[in-house]
Amino acid sequence: MTISNASSTGFTWTKSTYSGGQSDCVEVAHGALSAALPVRDSKRTDGPAVVFGGDAWAGFVAGVKRGDVA
């Protein structure tokens, strides 16, 4: 699922703590949707957001922590 204009949602977006103050990271809207997590590009706040199901997001995070995803 995608949201075409993420800035129009009214969600509270949080930037990744790994961004190091740079603008090349993602933002997430924790708790905005039940059992799902919207994710958007921090450089394009008015662009689309991709919505991940809880299990898919947990699998992605686990893969990043293992070093499977760079």
C-alpha positions, 0 to 999 in steps of 0.5 A, spaced: 500 500 500 502 507 498 500 513 500 500 518 494 502 525 498 505 523 505 505 530 508 497 531 507 496 525 512 497 529 519 501 523 521 507 525 526 513 523 522 520 521 526 526 521 522 531 515 523 536 516 528 541 513 524 541 519 519 546 523 523 543 530 521 543 528 514 537 529 509 538 522 506 534 517 510 527 515 512 522 517 516 516 513 520 509 514 522 509 510 529 502 508 531 499 512 525 495 506 522 493 499 526 498 494 525 502 497 519 508 502 519 508 508 513 515 510 511 517 516 507 523 519 504 525 525 508 527 529 502 520 528 499 516 529 505 510 531 500 512 525 496 509 518 497 509 513 503 510 506 503 506 502 508 509 496 511 505 491 515 508 489 522 511 483 520 514 485 514 517 491 517 519 487 523 523 482 518 526 488 514 529 491 521 531 484 523 535 483 516 538 490 517 541 488 524 543 482 521 547 486 516 543 482 510 540 489 508 545 495 507 
